[in-house]
Amino acid sequence: MPLIQKIGPYEFRFYSRGEASERVHIHVRRDRLEAKFWLEPTVGLARAGRFKLHELTEIARMVEKHRQEFREAWHEYFQ
């Protein structure tokens, strides 16, 4: 599960097995919580993973801000 970036308490990752067949997305982990965000065609929440709404809003902002580098990491890894 490659770590793409760590911002504060959040780790942004994708799973290395089986992910290439899905739309481009990123997993966000903090402690034992994990959410999933689509990166294409636009940023969107795929799975909330028990994060509270206010925290998901902040995470979504981070994903949007770093979307291009997450997409590039995805395409580079799965080529």
mmCIF file of the N, C-alpha and C atoms, coordinates in Angstrom:
data_MODEL
# 
_entry.id   MODEL 
# 
loop_
_atom_site.group_PDB 
_atom_site.id 
_atom_site.type_symbol 
_atom_site.label_atom_id 
_atom_site.label_alt_id 
_atom_site.label_comp_id 
_atom_site.label_asym_id 
_atom_site.label_entity_id 
_atom_site.label_seq_id 
_atom_site.pdbx_PDB_ins_code 
_atom_site.Cartn_x 
_atom_site.Cartn_y 
_atom_site.Cartn_z 
_atom_site.occupancy 
_atom_site.B_iso_or_equiv 
_atom_site.pdbx_formal_charge 
_atom_site.auth_seq_id 
_atom_site.auth_comp_id 
_atom_site.auth_asym_id 
_atom_site.auth_atom_id 
_atom_site.pdbx_PDB_model_num 
ATOM 1   N N  . MET A 1 1  ? 0.844   -1.171 0.000   1.00 0.00 ? 1  MET A N  1 
ATOM 2   C CA . MET A 1 1  ? 0.000   0.000  0.000   1.00 0.00 ? 1  MET A CA 1 
ATOM 3   C C  . MET A 1 1  ? 0.889   1.233  0.000   1.00 0.00 ? 1  MET A C  1 
ATOM 4   N N  . PRO A 1 2  ? 1.248   1.737  -1.175  1.00 0.00 ? 2  PRO A N  1 
ATOM 5   C CA . PRO A 1 2  ? 2.173   2.867  -1.256  1.00 0.00 ? 2  PRO A CA 1 
ATOM 6   C C  . PRO A 1 2  ? 1.640   4.129  -0.582  1.00 0.00 ? 2  PRO A C  1 
ATOM 7   N N  . LEU A 1 3  ? 2.492   4.763  0.199   1.00 0.00 ? 3  LEU A N  1 
ATOM 8   C CA . LEU A 1 3  ? 2.180   6.054  0.817   1.00 0.00 ? 3  LEU A CA 1 
ATOM 9   C C  . LEU A 1 3  ? 2.529   7.134  -0.197  1.00 0.00 ? 3  LEU A C  1 
ATOM 10  N N  . ILE A 1 4  ? 1.554   7.926  -0.589  1.00 0.00 ? 4  ILE A N  1 
ATOM 11  C CA . ILE A 1 4  ? 1.767   8.985  -1.564  1.00 0.00 ? 4  ILE A CA 1 
ATOM 12  C C  . ILE A 1 4  ? 2.169   10.276 -0.858  1.00 0.00 ? 4  ILE A C  1 
ATOM 13  N N  . GLN A 1 5  ? 1.473   10.578 0.225   1.00 0.00 ? 5  GLN A N  1 
ATOM 14  C CA . GLN A 1 5  ? 1.790   11.797 0.972   1.00 0.00 ? 5  GLN A CA 1 
ATOM 15  C C  . GLN A 1 5  ? 1.194   11.703 2.370   1.00 0.00 ? 5  GLN A C  1 
ATOM 16  N N  . LYS A 1 6  ? 1.836   12.393 3.307   1.00 0.00 ? 6  LYS A N  1 
ATOM 17  C CA . LYS A 1 6  ? 1.316   12.510 4.666   1.00 0.00 ? 6  LYS A CA 1 
ATOM 18  C C  . LYS A 1 6  ? 1.142   13.998 4.942   1.00 0.00 ? 6  LYS A C  1 
ATOM 19  N N  . ILE A 1 7  ? -0.064  14.364 5.346   1.00 0.00 ? 7  ILE A N  1 
ATOM 20  C CA . ILE A 1 7  ? -0.375  15.757 5.679   1.00 0.00 ? 7  ILE A CA 1 
ATOM 21  C C  . ILE A 1 7  ? -0.996  15.741 7.062   1.00 0.00 ? 7  ILE A C  1 
ATOM 22  N N  . GLY A 1 8  ? -0.279  16.306 8.022   1.00 0.00 ? 8  GLY A N  1 
ATOM 23  C CA . GLY A 1 8  ? -0.761  16.267 9.396   1.00 0.00 ? 8  GLY A CA 1 
ATOM 24  C C  . GLY A 1 8  ? -0.963  14.823 9.811   1.00 0.00 ? 8  GLY A C  1 
ATOM 25  N N  . PRO A 1 9  ? -2.137  14.496 10.363  1.00 0.00 ? 9  PRO A N  1 
ATOM 26  C CA . PRO A 1 9  ? -2.381  13.120 10.808  1.00 0.00 ? 9  PRO A CA 1 
ATOM 27  C C  . PRO A 1 9  ? -2.867  12.189 9.688   1.00 0.00 ? 9  PRO A C  1 
ATOM 28  N N  . TYR A 1 10 ? -2.990  12.707 8.466   1.00 0.00 ? 10 TYR A N  1 
ATOM 29  C CA . TYR A 1 10 ? -3.591  11.941 7.373   1.00 0.00 ? 10 TYR A CA 1 
ATOM 30  C C  . TYR A 1 10 ? -2.539  11.333 6.447   1.00 0.00 ? 10 TYR A C  1 
ATOM 31  N N  . GLU A 1 11 ? -2.753  10.076 6.110   1.00 0.00 ? 11 GLU A N  1 
ATOM 32  C CA . GLU A 1 11 ? -1.916  9.390  5.140   1.00 0.00 ? 11 GLU A CA 1 
ATOM 33  C C  . GLU A 1 11 ? -2.753  9.160  3.883   1.00 0.00 ? 11 GLU A C  1 
ATOM 34  N N  . PHE A 1 12 ? -2.198  9.535  2.751   1.00 0.00 ? 12 PHE A N  1 
ATOM 35  C CA . PHE A 1 12 ? -2.868  9.382  1.465   1.00 0.00 ? 12 PHE A CA 1 
ATOM 36  C C  . PHE A 1 12 ? -2.174  8.241  0.727   1.00 0.00 ? 12 PHE A C  1 
ATOM 37  N N  . ARG A 1 13 ? -2.951  7.183  0.428   1.00 0.00 ? 13 ARG A N  1 
ATOM 38  C CA . ARG A 1 13 ? -2.399  5.941  -0.128  1.00 0.00 ? 13 ARG A CA 1 
ATOM 39  C C  . ARG A 1 13 ? -3.322  5.366  -1.185  1.00 0.00 ? 13 ARG A C  1 
ATOM 40  N N  . PHE A 1 14 ? -2.794  4.387  -1.918  1.00 0.00 ? 14 PHE A N  1 
ATOM 41  C CA . PHE A 1 14 ? -3.655  3.496  -2.685  1.00 0.00 ? 14 PHE A CA 1 
ATOM 42  C C  . PHE A 1 14 ? -3.140  2.085  -2.503  1.00 0.00 ? 14 PHE A C  1 
ATOM 43  N N  . TYR A 1 15 ? -4.037  1.134  -2.701  1.00 0.00 ? 15 TYR A N  1 
ATOM 44  C CA . TYR A 1 15 ? -3.660  -0.267 -2.549  1.00 0.00 ? 15 TYR A CA 1 
ATOM 45  C C  . TYR A 1 15 ? -3.012  -0.741 -3.832  1.00 0.00 ? 15 TYR A C  1 
ATOM 46  N N  . SER A 1 16 ? -1.970  -1.532 -3.709  1.00 0.00 ? 16 SER A N  1 
ATOM 47  C CA . SER A 1 16 ? -1.228  -1.955 -4.886  1.00 0.00 ? 16 SER A CA 1 
ATOM 48  C C  . SER A 1 16 ? -1.842  -3.159 -5.585  1.00 0.00 ? 16 SER A C  1 
ATOM 49  N N  . ARG A 1 17 ? -2.776  -3.842 -4.958  1.00 0.00 ? 17 ARG A N  1 
ATOM 50  C CA . ARG A 1 17 ? -3.400  -5.015 -5.581  1.00 0.00 ? 17 ARG A CA 1 
ATOM 51  C C  . ARG A 1 17 ? -4.832  -4.714 -5.995  1.00 0.00 ? 17 ARG A C  1 
ATOM 52  N N  . GLY A 1 18 ? -5.131  -4.973 -7.246  1.00 0.00 ? 18 GLY A N  1 
ATOM 53  C CA . GLY A 1 18 ? -6.502  -4.882 -7.717  1.00 0.00 ? 18 GLY A CA 1 
ATOM 54  C C  . GLY A 1 18 ? -7.038  -3.491 -7.969  1.00 0.00 ? 18 GLY A C  1 
ATOM 55  N N  . GLU A 1 19 ? -6.282  -2.472 -7.670  1.00 0.00 ? 19 GLU A N  1 
ATOM 56  C CA . GLU A 1 19 ? -6.778  -1.108 -7.795  1.00 0.00 ? 19 GLU A CA 1 
ATOM 57  C C  . GLU A 1 19 ? -6.806  -0.624 -9.241  1.00 0.00 ? 19 GLU A C  1 
ATOM 58  N N  . ALA A 1 20 ? -5.950  -1.142 -10.082 1.00 0.00 ? 20 ALA A N  1 
ATOM 59  C CA . ALA A 1 20 ? -5.832  -0.641 -11.449 1.00 0.00 ? 20 ALA A CA 1 
ATOM 60  C C  . ALA A 1 20 ? -7.126  -0.802 -12.233 1.00 0.00 ? 20 ALA A C  1 
ATOM 61  N N  . SER A 1 21 ? -7.975  -1.723 -11.846 1.00 0.00 ? 21 SER A N  1 
ATOM 62  C CA . SER A 1 21 ? -9.227  -1.948 -12.568 1.00 0.00 ? 21 SER A CA 1 
ATOM 63  C C  . SER A 1 21 ? -10.330 -0.966 -12.161 1.00 0.00 ? 21 SER A C  1 
ATOM 64  N N  . GLU A 1 22 ? -10.099 -0.180 -11.124 1.00 0.00 ? 22 GLU A N  1 
ATOM 65  C CA . GLU A 1 22 ? -11.085 0.799  -10.656 1.00 0.00 ? 22 GLU A CA 1 
ATOM 66  C C  . GLU A 1 22 ? -10.767 2.178  -11.207 1.00 0.00 ? 22 GLU A C  1 
ATOM 67  N N  . ARG A 1 23 ? -11.735 3.093  -11.048 1.00 0.00 ? 23 ARG A N  1 
ATOM 68  C CA . ARG A 1 23 ? -11.461 4.502  -11.350 1.00 0.00 ? 23 ARG A CA 1 
ATOM 69  C C  . ARG A 1 23 ? -10.331 4.986  -10.460 1.00 0.00 ? 23 ARG A C  1 
ATOM 70  N N  . VAL A 1 24 ? -9.655  6.029  -10.896 1.00 0.00 ? 24 VAL A N  1 
ATOM 71  C CA . VAL A 1 24 ? -8.551  6.600  -10.121 1.00 0.00 ? 24 VAL A CA 1 
ATOM 72  C C  . VAL A 1 24 ? -9.097  7.147  -8.805  1.00 0.00 ? 24 VAL A C  1 
ATOM 73  N N  . HIS A 1 25 ? -8.474  6.743  -7.698  1.00 0.00 ? 25 HIS A N  1 
ATOM 74  C CA . HIS A 1 25 ? -8.933  7.170  -6.379  1.00 0.00 ? 25 HIS A CA 1 
ATOM 75  C C  . HIS A 1 25 ? -7.768  7.137  -5.387  1.00 0.00 ? 25 HIS A C  1 
ATOM 76  N N  . ILE A 1 26 ? -8.027  7.662  -4.209  1.00 0.00 ? 26 ILE A N  1 
ATOM 77  C CA . ILE A 1 26 ? -7.032  7.702  -3.135  1.00 0.00 ? 26 ILE A CA 1 
ATOM 78  C C  . ILE A 1 26 ? -7.722  7.295  -1.837  1.00 0.00 ? 26 ILE A C  1 
ATOM 79  N N  . HIS A 1 27 ? -7.002  6.566  -1.003  1.00 0.00 ? 27 HIS A N  1 
ATOM 80  C CA . HIS A 1 27 ? -7.479  6.222  0.334   1.00 0.00 ? 27 HIS A CA 1 
ATOM 81  C C  . HIS A 1 27 ? -6.824  7.178  1.321   1.00 0.00 ? 27 HIS A C  1 
ATOM 82  N N  . VAL A 1 28 ? -7.596  7.626  2.288   1.00 0.00 ? 28 VAL A N  1 
ATOM 83  C CA . VAL A 1 28 ? -7.103  8.549  3.315   1.00 0.00 ? 28 VAL A CA 1 
ATOM 84  C C  . VAL A 1 28 ? -7.266  7.863  4.658   1.00 0.00 ? 28 VAL A C  1 
ATOM 85  N N  . ARG A 1 29 ? -6.159  7.768  5.387   1.00 0.00 ? 29 ARG A N  1 
ATOM 86  C CA . ARG A 1 29 ? -6.190  7.090  6.684   1.00 0.00 ? 29 ARG A CA 1 
ATOM 87  C C  . ARG A 1 29 ? -5.756  8.038  7.794   1.00 0.00 ? 29 ARG A C  1 
ATOM 88  N N  . ARG A 1 30 ? -6.431  7.883  8.918   1.00 0.00 ? 30 ARG A N  1 
ATOM 89  C CA . ARG A 1 30 ? -6.020  8.528  10.167  1.00 0.00 ? 30 ARG A CA 1 
ATOM 90  C C  . ARG A 1 30 ? -6.369  7.541  11.261  1.00 0.00 ? 30 ARG A C  1 
ATOM 91  N N  . ASP A 1 31 ? -5.356  7.172  12.019  1.00 0.00 ? 31 ASP A N  1 
ATOM 92  C CA . ASP A 1 31 ? -5.557  6.172  13.062  1.00 0.00 ? 31 ASP A CA 1 
ATOM 93  C C  . ASP A 1 31 ? -6.201  4.930  12.435  1.00 0.00 ? 31 ASP A C  1 
ATOM 94  N N  . ARG A 1 32 ? -7.367  4.551  12.913  1.00 0.00 ? 32 ARG A N  1 
ATOM 95  C CA . ARG A 1 32 ? -8.034  3.351  12.385  1.00 0.00 ? 32 ARG A CA 1 
ATOM 96  C C  . ARG A 1 32 ? -9.169  3.693  11.420  1.00 0.00 ? 32 ARG A C  1 
ATOM 97  N N  . LEU A 1 33 ? -9.278  4.951  11.041  1.00 0.00 ? 33 LEU A N  1 
ATOM 98  C CA . LEU A 1 33 ? -10.312 5.388  10.110  1.00 0.00 ? 33 LEU A CA 1 
ATOM 99  C C  . LEU A 1 33 ? -9.741  5.443  8.695   1.00 0.00 ? 33 LEU A C  1 
ATOM 100 N N  . GLU A 1 34 ? -10.593 5.168  7.722   1.00 0.00 ? 34 GLU A N  1 
ATOM 101 C CA . GLU A 1 34 ? -10.159 5.242  6.338   1.00 0.00 ? 34 GLU A CA 1 
ATOM 102 C C  . GLU A 1 34 ? -11.326 5.642  5.441   1.00 0.00 ? 34 GLU A C  1 
ATOM 103 N N  . ALA A 1 35 ? -11.090 6.624  4.585   1.00 0.00 ? 35 ALA A N  1 
ATOM 104 C CA . ALA A 1 35 ? -12.078 7.057  3.596   1.00 0.00 ? 35 ALA A CA 1 
ATOM 105 C C  . ALA A 1 35 ? -11.475 6.857  2.212   1.00 0.00 ? 35 ALA A C  1 
ATOM 106 N N  . LYS A 1 36 ? -12.332 6.926  1.221   1.00 0.00 ? 36 LYS A N  1 
ATOM 107 C CA . LYS A 1 36 ? -11.898 6.753  -0.163  1.00 0.00 ? 36 LYS A CA 1 
ATOM 108 C C  . LYS A 1 36 ? -12.498 7.879  -0.989  1.00 0.00 ? 36 LYS A C  1 
ATOM 109 N N  . PHE A 1 37 ? -11.647 8.520  -1.803  1.00 0.00 ? 37 PHE A N  1 
ATOM 110 C CA . PHE A 1 37 ? -12.087 9.612  -2.663  1.00 0.00 ? 37 PHE A CA 1 
ATOM 111 C C  . PHE A 1 37 ? -11.753 9.296  -4.109  1.00 0.00 ? 37 PHE A C  1 
ATOM 112 N N  . TRP A 1 38 ? -12.732 9.499  -4.996  1.00 0.00 ? 38 TRP A N  1 
ATOM 113 C CA . TRP A 1 38 ? -12.475 9.422  -6.429  1.00 0.00 ? 38 TRP A CA 1 
ATOM 114 C C  . TRP A 1 38 ? -11.676 10.653 -6.828  1.00 0.00 ? 38 TRP A C  1 
ATOM 115 N N  . LEU A 1 39 ? -10.794 10.496 -7.789  1.00 0.00 ? 39 LEU A N  1 
ATOM 116 C CA . LEU A 1 39 ? -10.007 11.614 -8.309  1.00 0.00 ? 39 LEU A CA 1 
ATOM 117 C C  . LEU A 1 39 ? -10.420 11.994 -9.725  1.00 0.00 ? 39 LEU A C  1 
ATOM 118 N N  . GLU A 1 40 ? -11.135 11.119 -10.400 1.00 0.00 ? 40 GLU A N  1 
ATOM 119 C CA . GLU A 1 40 ? -11.586 11.372 -11.772 1.00 0.00 ? 40 GLU A CA 1 
ATOM 120 C C  . GLU A 1 40 ? -13.026 10.920 -11.912 1.00 0.00 ? 40 GLU A C  1 
ATOM 121 N N  . PRO A 1 41 ? -13.858 11.611 -12.641 1.00 0.00 ? 41 PRO A N  1 
ATOM 122 C CA . PRO A 1 41 ? -13.503 12.800 -13.412 1.00 0.00 ? 41 PRO A CA 1 
ATOM 123 C C  . PRO A 1 41 ? -13.324 14.038 -12.539 1.00 0.00 ? 41 PRO A C  1 
ATOM 124 N N  . THR A 1 42 ? -13.938 14.036 -11.349 1.00 0.00 ? 42 THR A N  1 
ATOM 125 C CA . THR A 1 42 ? -13.712 15.108 -10.377 1.00 0.00 ? 42 THR A CA 1 
ATOM 126 C C  . THR A 1 42 ? -13.543 14.461 -9.008  1.00 0.00 ? 42 THR A C  1 
ATOM 127 N N  . VAL A 1 43 ? -13.113 15.237 -8.039  1.00 0.00 ? 43 VAL A N  1 
ATOM 128 C CA . VAL A 1 43 ? -12.975 14.719 -6.674  1.00 0.00 ? 43 VAL A CA 1 
ATOM 129 C C  . VAL A 1 43 ? -14.360 14.458 -6.101  1.00 0.00 ? 43 VAL A C  1 
ATOM 130 N N  . GLY A 1 44 ? -14.541 13.270 -5.548  1.00 0.00 ? 44 GLY A N  1 
ATOM 131 C CA . GLY A 1 44 ? -15.819 12.917 -4.942  1.00 0.00 ? 44 GLY A CA 1 
ATOM 132 C C  . GLY A 1 44 ? -15.622 11.834 -3.893  1.00 0.00 ? 44 GLY A C  1 
ATOM 133 N N  . LEU A 1 45 ? -16.427 11.867 -2.876  1.00 0.00 ? 45 LEU A N  1 
ATOM 134 C CA . LEU A 1 45 ? -16.350 10.883 -1.805  1.00 0.00 ? 45 LEU A CA 1 
ATOM 135 C C  . LEU A 1 45 ? -16.905 9.546  -2.283  1.00 0.00 ? 45 LEU A C  1 
ATOM 136 N N  . ALA A 1 46 ? -16.111 8.507  -2.179  1.00 0.00 ? 46 ALA A N  1 
ATOM 137 C CA . ALA A 1 46 ? -16.553 7.159  -2.543  1.00 0.00 ? 46 ALA A CA 1 
ATOM 138 C C  . ALA A 1 46 ? -17.016 6.391  -1.303  1.00 0.00 ? 46 ALA A C  1 
ATOM 139 N N  . ARG A 1 47 ? -16.305 6.590  -0.190  1.00 0.00 ? 47 ARG A N  1 
ATOM 140 C CA . ARG A 1 47 ? -16.642 5.890  1.063   1.00 0.00 ? 47 ARG A CA 1 
ATOM 141 C C  . ARG A 1 47 ? -16.179 6.748  2.232   1.00 0.00 ? 47 ARG A C  1 
ATOM 142 N N  . ALA A 1 48 ? -17.048 7.001  3.188   1.00 0.00 ? 48 ALA A N  1 
ATOM 143 C CA . ALA A 1 48 ? -16.747 7.908  4.304   1.00 0.00 ? 48 ALA A CA 1 
ATOM 144 C C  . ALA A 1 48 ? -15.906 7.263  5.400   1.00 0.00 ? 48 ALA A C  1 
ATOM 145 N N  . GLY A 1 49 ? -16.020 5.970  5.568   1.00 0.00 ? 49 GLY A N  1 
ATOM 146 C CA . GLY A 1 49 ? -15.187 5.271  6.539   1.00 0.00 ? 49 GLY A CA 1 
ATOM 147 C C  . GLY A 1 49 ? -15.269 5.762  7.973   1.00 0.00 ? 49 GLY A C  1 
ATOM 148 N N  . ARG A 1 50 ? -16.430 6.172  8.426   1.00 0.00 ? 50 ARG A N  1 
ATOM 149 C CA . ARG A 1 50 ? -16.690 6.594  9.809   1.00 0.00 ? 50 ARG A CA 1 
ATOM 150 C C  . ARG A 1 50 ? -16.047 7.927  10.201  1.00 0.00 ? 50 ARG A C  1 
ATOM 151 N N  . PHE A 1 51 ? -15.465 8.650  9.247   1.00 0.00 ? 51 PHE A N  1 
ATOM 152 C CA . PHE A 1 51 ? -15.023 10.014 9.552   1.00 0.00 ? 51 PHE A CA 1 
ATOM 153 C C  . PHE A 1 51 ? -16.269 10.876 9.755   1.00 0.00 ? 51 PHE A C  1 
ATOM 154 N N  . LYS A 1 52 ? -16.164 11.879 10.593  1.00 0.00 ? 52 LYS A N  1 
ATOM 155 C CA . LYS A 1 52 ? -17.262 12.828 10.796  1.00 0.00 ? 52 LYS A CA 1 
ATOM 156 C C  . LYS A 1 52 ? -17.305 13.799 9.605   1.00 0.00 ? 52 LYS A C  1 
ATOM 157 N N  . LEU A 1 53 ? -18.474 14.345 9.361   1.00 0.00 ? 53 LEU A N  1 
ATOM 158 C CA . LEU A 1 53 ? -18.691 15.200 8.201   1.00 0.00 ? 53 LEU A CA 1 
ATOM 159 C C  . LEU A 1 53 ? -17.720 16.376 8.139   1.00 0.00 ? 53 LEU A C  1 
ATOM 160 N N  . HIS A 1 54 ? -17.495 17.048 9.260   1.00 0.00 ? 54 HIS A N  1 
ATOM 161 C CA . HIS A 1 54 ? -16.594 18.209 9.232   1.00 0.00 ? 54 HIS A CA 1 
ATOM 162 C C  . HIS A 1 54 ? -15.171 17.801 8.855   1.00 0.00 ? 54 HIS A C  1 
ATOM 163 N N  . GLU A 1 55 ? -14.752 16.623 9.274   1.00 0.00 ? 55 GLU A N  1 
ATOM 164 C CA . GLU A 1 55 ? -13.418 16.143 8.939   1.00 0.00 ? 55 GLU A CA 1 
ATOM 165 C C  . GLU A 1 55 ? -13.345 15.731 7.465   1.00 0.00 ? 55 GLU A C  1 
ATOM 166 N N  . LEU A 1 56 ? -14.405 15.103 6.965   1.00 0.00 ? 56 LEU A N  1 
ATOM 167 C CA . LEU A 1 56 ? -14.450 14.739 5.543   1.00 0.00 ? 56 LEU A CA 1 
ATOM 168 C C  . LEU A 1 56 ? -14.381 15.973 4.652   1.00 0.00 ? 56 LEU A C  1 
ATOM 169 N N  . THR A 1 57 ? -15.007 17.042 5.087   1.00 0.00 ? 57 THR A N  1 
ATOM 170 C CA . THR A 1 57 ? -14.955 18.297 4.331   1.00 0.00 ? 57 THR A CA 1 
ATOM 171 C C  . THR A 1 57 ? -13.520 18.803 4.241   1.00 0.00 ? 57 THR A C  1 
ATOM 172 N N  . GLU A 1 58 ? -12.805 18.767 5.339   1.00 0.00 ? 58 GLU A N  1 
ATOM 173 C CA . GLU A 1 58 ? -11.402 19.207 5.360   1.00 0.00 ? 58 GLU A CA 1 
ATOM 174 C C  . GLU A 1 58 ? -10.530 18.274 4.513   1.00 0.00 ? 58 GLU A C  1 
ATOM 175 N N  . ILE A 1 59 ? -10.750 16.985 4.617   1.00 0.00 ? 59 ILE A N  1 
ATOM 176 C CA . ILE A 1 59 ? -9.982  16.019 3.831   1.00 0.00 ? 59 ILE A CA 1 
ATOM 177 C C  . ILE A 1 59 ? -10.253 16.237 2.337   1.00 0.00 ? 59 ILE A C  1 
ATOM 178 N N  . ALA A 1 60 ? -11.509 16.465 1.977   1.00 0.00 ? 60 ALA A N  1 
ATOM 179 C CA . ALA A 1 60 ? -11.851 16.707 0.575   1.00 0.00 ? 60 ALA A CA 1 
ATOM 180 C C  . ALA A 1 60 ? -11.105 17.916 0.030   1.00 0.00 ? 60 ALA A C  1 
ATOM 181 N N  . ARG A 1 61 ? -10.939 18.951 0.841   1.00 0.00 ? 61 ARG A N  1 
ATOM 182 C CA . ARG A 1 61 ? -10.159 20.122 0.420   1.00 0.00 ? 61 ARG A CA 1 
ATOM 183 C C  . ARG A 1 61 ? -8.705  19.739 0.151   1.00 0.00 ? 61 ARG A C  1 
ATOM 184 N N  . MET A 1 62 ? -8.151  18.909 1.017   1.00 0.00 ? 62 MET A N  1 
ATOM 185 C CA . MET A 1 62 ? -6.769  18.457 0.824   1.00 0.00 ? 62 MET A CA 1 
ATOM 186 C C  . MET A 1 62 ? -6.636  17.619 -0.449  1.00 0.00 ? 62 MET A C  1 
ATOM 187 N N  . VAL A 1 63 ? -7.601  16.740 -0.655  1.00 0.00 ? 63 VAL A N  1 
ATOM 188 C CA . VAL A 1 63 ? -7.573  15.895 -1.854  1.00 0.00 ? 63 VAL A CA 1 
ATOM 189 C C  . VAL A 1 63 ? -7.654  16.769 -3.103  1.00 0.00 ? 63 VAL A C  1 
ATOM 190 N N  . GLU A 1 64 ? -8.528  17.748 -3.082  1.00 0.00 ? 64 GLU A N  1 
ATOM 191 C CA . GLU A 1 64 ? -8.651  18.654 -4.227  1.00 0.00 ? 64 GLU A CA 1 
ATOM 192 C C  . GLU A 1 64 ? -7.342  19.402 -4.464  1.00 0.00 ? 64 GLU A C  1 
ATOM 193 N N  . LYS A 1 65 ? -6.743  19.888 -3.411  1.00 0.00 ? 65 LYS A N  1 
ATOM 194 C CA . LYS A 1 65 ? -5.494  20.645 -3.531  1.00 0.00 ? 65 LYS A CA 1 
ATOM 195 C C  . LYS A 1 65 ? -4.358  19.798 -4.117  1.00 0.00 ? 65 LYS A C  1 
ATOM 196 N N  . HIS A 1 66 ? -4.313  18.520 -3.774  1.00 0.00 ? 66 HIS A N  1 
ATOM 197 C CA . HIS A 1 66 ? -3.217  17.638 -4.195  1.00 0.00 ? 66 HIS A CA 1 
ATOM 198 C C  . HIS A 1 66 ? -3.656  16.641 -5.269  1.00 0.00 ? 66 HIS A C  1 
ATOM 199 N N  . ARG A 1 67 ? -4.806  16.883 -5.848  1.00 0.00 ? 67 ARG A N  1 
ATOM 200 C CA . ARG A 1 67 ? -5.382  15.943 -6.817  1.00 0.00 ? 67 ARG A CA 1 
ATOM 201 C C  . ARG A 1 67 ? -4.422  15.588 -7.946  1.00 0.00 ? 67 ARG A C  1 
ATOM 202 N N  . GLN A 1 68 ? -3.779  16.578 -8.526  1.00 0.00 ? 68 GLN A N  1 
ATOM 203 C CA . GLN A 1 68 ? -2.905  16.323 -9.668  1.00 0.00 ? 68 GLN A CA 1 
ATOM 204 C C  . GLN A 1 68 ? -1.748  15.393 -9.297  1.00 0.00 ? 68 GLN A C  1 
ATOM 205 N N  . GLU A 1 69 ? -1.117  15.630 -8.164  1.00 0.00 ? 69 GLU A N  1 
ATOM 206 C CA . GLU A 1 69 ? -0.001  14.753 -7.784  1.00 0.00 ? 69 GLU A CA 1 
ATOM 207 C C  . GLU A 1 69 ? -0.481  13.349 -7.418  1.00 0.00 ? 69 GLU A C  1 
ATOM 208 N N  . PHE A 1 70 ? -1.681  13.228 -6.831  1.00 0.00 ? 70 PHE A N  1 
ATOM 209 C CA . PHE A 1 70 ? -2.234  11.905 -6.548  1.00 0.00 ? 70 PHE A CA 1 
ATOM 210 C C  . PHE A 1 70 ? -2.525  11.162 -7.851  1.00 0.00 ? 70 PHE A C  1 
ATOM 211 N N  . ARG A 1 71 ? -3.093  11.874 -8.828  1.00 0.00 ? 71 ARG A N  1 
ATOM 212 C CA . ARG A 1 71 ? -3.381  11.264 -10.134 1.00 0.00 ? 71 ARG A CA 1 
ATOM 213 C C  . ARG A 1 71 ? -2.095  10.820 -10.814 1.00 0.00 ? 71 ARG A C  1 
ATOM 214 N N  . GLU A 1 72 ? -1.084  11.660 -10.789 1.00 0.00 ? 72 GLU A N  1 
ATOM 215 C CA . GLU A 1 72 ? 0.194   11.314 -11.410 1.00 0.00 ? 72 GLU A CA 1 
ATOM 216 C C  . GLU A 1 72 ? 0.814   10.089 -10.743 1.00 0.00 ? 72 GLU A C  1 
ATOM 217 N N  . ALA A 1 73 ? 0.767   10.029 -9.423  1.00 0.00 ? 73 ALA A N  1 
ATOM 218 C CA . ALA A 1 73 ? 1.308   8.872  -8.696  1.00 0.00 ? 73 ALA A CA 1 
ATOM 219 C C  . ALA A 1 73 ? 0.554   7.598  -9.075  1.00 0.00 ? 73 ALA A C  1 
ATOM 220 N N  . TRP A 1 74 ? -0.765  7.697  -9.191  1.00 0.00 ? 74 TRP A N  1 
ATOM 221 C CA . TRP A 1 74 ? -1.591  6.551  -9.586  1.00 0.00 ? 74 TRP A CA 1 
ATOM 222 C C  . TRP A 1 74 ? -1.157  6.037  -10.963 1.00 0.00 ? 74 TRP A C  1 
ATOM 223 N N  . HIS A 1 75 ? -1.125  6.950  -11.936 1.00 0.00 ? 75 HIS A N  1 
ATOM 224 C CA . HIS A 1 75 ? -0.816  6.542  -13.309 1.00 0.00 ? 75 HIS A CA 1 
ATOM 225 C C  . HIS A 1 75 ? 0.613   6.016  -13.424 1.00 0.00 ? 75 HIS A C  1 
ATOM 226 N N  . GLU A 1 76 ? 1.527   6.611  -12.704 1.00 0.00 ? 76 GLU A N  1 
ATOM 227 C CA . GLU A 1 76 ? 2.913   6.127  -12.721 1.00 0.00 ? 76 GLU A CA 1 
ATOM 228 C C  . GLU A 1 76 ? 3.011   4.730  -12.128 1.00 0.00 ? 76 GLU A C  1 
ATOM 229 N N  . TYR A 1 77 ? 2.336   4.500  -11.024 1.00 0.00 ? 77 TYR A N  1 
ATOM 230 C CA . TYR A 1 77 ? 2.423   3.204  -10.347 1.00 0.00 ? 77 TYR A CA 1 
ATOM 231 C C  . TYR A 1 77 ? 1.756   2.092  -11.164 1.00 0.00 ? 77 TYR A C  1 
ATOM 232 N N  . PHE A 1 78 ? 0.604   2.381  -11.747 1.00 0.00 ? 78 PHE A N  1 
ATOM 233 C CA . PHE A 1 78 ? -0.161  1.348  -12.428 1.00 0.00 ? 78 PHE A CA 1 
ATOM 234 C C  . PHE A 1 78 ? 0.132   1.227  -13.930 1.00 0.00 ? 78 PHE A C  1 
ATOM 235 N N  . GLN A 1 79 ? 1.111   1.942  -14.449 1.00 0.00 ? 79 GLN A N  1 
ATOM 236 C CA . GLN A 1 79 ? 1.485   1.817  -15.869 1.00 0.00 ? 79 GLN A CA 1 
ATOM 237 C C  . GLN A 1 79 ? 2.101   0.481  -16.132 1.00 0.00 ? 79 GLN A C  1 
# 
